[in-house]
């Protein structure tokens, strides 16, 4: 895929996640994150069995699904980009800088998820939670510039080699985005914990 000549970000949405996913999931369909509405403008990342799935529901409810063999209990740099541009439409999924799925379209994928309807660690209703440890995440209302892609990956490599700090989701806990943009959980029993044990998975 050719980058635009100025390498600037395009209209769309991007997600970057630095995490390690446990092989022992408590739910058959375990959601790492879910954003949008139930039947449209939705992006979901979940694990079922040995496979990871990224499902996109566009504004018309049409489904796009990418799946891959998950490397469990290992550091993962997961990056997704969707362009809504009418003449530079694409969907790109990479894991540890390896291209998993690339789809080019003459028209952009029509999706505008409500980024304030965002759940980390479970589905939109706060159920079907996943077990994983997260270093960081970013949800952005555009595609990434080339420099951003490089910086996110270098940050991932630095954190994995030098830090144990992470947020631990045990398969029963999740966070929901508040109106101020911050992720929070009012119920202490459902709140993930900050720990210094990232490498304990591997």
C-alpha positions, 0 to 999 in steps of 0.5 A: 500500500502506498502512503500518501505523499505527505504521510499525514493522518487520514480520517478514520480510526486507529487502535494500539494495544500493548499487552500479553494475553493469557491462554487460560480464558474464563469465557468462551468468547473473551473480549479484550475491548469493545467499542461502539453500538451493538449492531453498527459502528462497532469494533471488537477485539476478542479471543475464542479458543486458540484464535484472536478476532477483530470484528468491525461492524460498519455504519450499515451493520456489515461485518468485517472479520480478521482472525489469526493464531494468538501467541498467548502469554507473550508481549503483543503490539497490536495495531489497527487502522481504518481509513474512511477517506473516499479515495484512500480507503483501507483496513490494516491490522498488524501484530508485532509489526507483522501484517495480519490483514490488509484490505484496500477499497476504492471507497473508505470503510464507513464506520464512525464508532462512538469512542465514548462507548468503550469498554476495556476488558469486556464486551459492551455490557461488561460481560465476557471478560478476558484475562490479560495484562496491559502495558498501554493502549491508545484509541485515536480518531484518525489513522496514524502518521508514519512517525507515530507508528514507529514511536508506538513500536519503539515504546512497546519494545522499551516497556517490555525490556525495562518495565514490569508495570501493567494493568491486570485484567483477570477475566472478571474485571473491566473499565468503561470510558466516562464522559471526561474521556477517562477509563474507570470502574466504580465497582471495586470488585470489577476494577482491574489492578495495577501490578508489577508482574507483566513478565509473569505470563512468560 
